[in-house]
């Protein structure tokens, strides 16, 4: 049962993430994610013109975004990008909790408490990519 707990928690937290309680897209007027979206759409041109400025230097975020925006329409690409990084963040929490805590219940509580935290979710859904990168 303990082996099934992490995948079930991941699925539950991803369901919460996608439930609509949290925005998968930045709110109107939020500038930083818009600049990233500009990089996702025009990465080669931006790199040539801006020589990998602040946003271009975050290639671990820009390259997956650029690829997803090539494969899917922008709304789906953005949802897949933030969901993928959210899942990577949950995996990191899961692995870190395994190194710090021995009890399965304590690890599950930590994963849910942080994974459902609006600030944690905002770090992925609103374009605060320095942490995920």
C-alpha positions as CSV (number, residue, x, y, z in Angstrom):
1,X,0.0,0.0,0.0
2,X,2.9,2.4,0.8
3,X,4.2,2.0,-2.8
4,X,0.8,3.2,-4.1
5,X,0.6,6.1,-1.8
6,X,2.9,8.5,-3.7
7,X,1.3,8.0,-7.1
8,X,-2.1,8.4,-5.5
9,X,-1.0,11.6,-3.8
10,X,0.6,12.9,-7.0
11,X,-2.6,12.2,-8.9
12,X,-4.7,13.9,-6.2
13,X,-2.5,17.0,-6.1
14,X,-2.4,17.2,-9.8
15,X,-6.2,17.0,-9.8
16,X,-6.3,19.9,-7.3
17,X,-3.9,21.8,-9.4
18,X,-6.2,21.3,-12.5
19,X,-9.4,21.8,-10.5
20,X,-9.8,25.4,-11.3
21,X,-9.1,26.5,-7.7
22,X,-5.8,27.8,-8.9
23,X,-5.0,29.5,-12.2
24,X,-2.9,27.6,-14.6
25,X,-2.2,30.8,-16.4
26,X,-0.9,34.1,-15.0
27,X,-3.5,36.7,-14.1
28,X,-4.0,39.7,-16.4
29,X,-1.4,42.3,-16.0
30,X,1.2,39.9,-14.7
31,X,4.3,40.9,-16.7
32,X,7.0,38.3,-16.1
33,X,5.1,35.2,-17.5
34,X,4.2,37.3,-20.6
35,X,7.9,37.8,-21.2
36,X,8.5,34.1,-20.9
37,X,5.7,33.4,-23.3
38,X,7.4,35.8,-25.7
39,X,10.5,33.7,-25.4
40,X,8.5,30.5,-25.9
41,X,7.1,31.9,-29.2
42,X,10.3,33.5,-30.5
43,X,13.3,32.0,-28.7
44,X,15.8,32.0,-31.7
45,X,14.9,35.7,-32.5
46,X,15.1,36.7,-28.9
47,X,18.4,34.9,-28.3
48,X,19.9,36.6,-31.4
49,X,18.6,40.1,-30.5
50,X,18.9,40.0,-26.7
51,X,21.9,37.6,-26.4
52,X,20.3,35.4,-23.7
53,X,19.2,38.1,-21.2
54,X,17.5,37.4,-17.9
55,X,14.8,35.3,-19.4
56,X,16.9,33.6,-22.0
57,X,19.4,32.6,-19.4
58,X,16.8,30.3,-17.8
59,X,17.1,27.7,-20.6
60,X,15.9,24.9,-18.3
61,X,12.5,26.6,-18.4
62,X,12.6,28.4,-21.8
63,X,13.6,25.3,-23.9
64,X,10.7,23.1,-22.7
65,X,8.3,26.0,-23.1
66,X,9.7,26.7,-26.6
67,X,9.2,23.0,-27.6
68,X,5.7,22.7,-26.1
69,X,4.6,25.9,-27.8
70,X,5.8,24.4,-31.1
71,X,3.9,21.2,-30.5
72,X,0.6,22.5,-29.1
73,X,-1.5,25.6,-29.2
74,X,-0.5,28.2,-26.5
75,X,-3.2,27.6,-23.9
76,X,-2.5,23.8,-23.8
77,X,1.2,24.3,-24.1
78,X,1.2,26.6,-21.0
79,X,-0.9,24.2,-19.1
80,X,1.4,21.3,-19.9
81,X,4.5,23.3,-19.1
82,X,3.3,24.4,-15.6
83,X,1.8,21.0,-14.9
84,X,5.1,19.3,-15.9
85,X,7.2,21.6,-13.6
86,X,4.6,21.1,-10.8
87,X,5.0,17.4,-11.1
88,X,8.8,17.7,-11.1
89,X,8.5,19.9,-8.0
90,X,6.3,17.2,-6.3
91,X,8.8,14.6,-7.2
92,X,11.6,16.7,-5.6
93,X,9.5,17.1,-2.5
94,X,8.8,13.4,-2.4
95,X,12.5,12.5,-2.8
96,X,13.6,15.1,-0.2
97,X,10.9,13.9,2.3
98,X,12.3,10.3,1.8
99,X,15.7,11.5,2.8
100,X,14.4,13.4,5.9
101,X,11.5,11.4,7.2
102,X,11.2,7.7,7.7
103,X,7.4,7.4,8.3
104,X,5.2,7.0,5.3
105,X,2.4,9.1,6.9
106,X,4.8,12.0,7.7
107,X,6.1,12.0,4.2
108,X,2.5,12.0,2.8
109,X,1.5,14.9,5.2
110,X,4.6,16.9,4.1
111,X,3.8,16.3,0.4
112,X,0.2,17.3,0.7
113,X,0.8,20.3,2.9
114,X,3.4,21.7,0.6
115,X,1.9,20.4,-2.7
116,X,-1.5,22.0,-2.0
117,X,-0.1,25.3,-0.7
118,X,-1.2,28.2,-2.8
119,X,2.3,29.8,-2.7
120,X,3.9,26.5,-3.9
121,X,1.3,26.2,-6.7
122,X,1.8,29.9,-7.6
123,X,5.5,29.3,-8.0
124,X,4.7,27.0,-11.0
125,X,1.5,28.5,-12.3
126,X,2.3,32.2,-12.2
127,X,5.8,32.1,-13.7
128,X,8.0,32.3,-10.7
129,X,10.4,30.0,-12.5
130,X,13.7,30.6,-10.6
131,X,12.7,28.0,-8.0
132,X,11.7,25.3,-10.5
133,X,14.7,26.0,-12.7
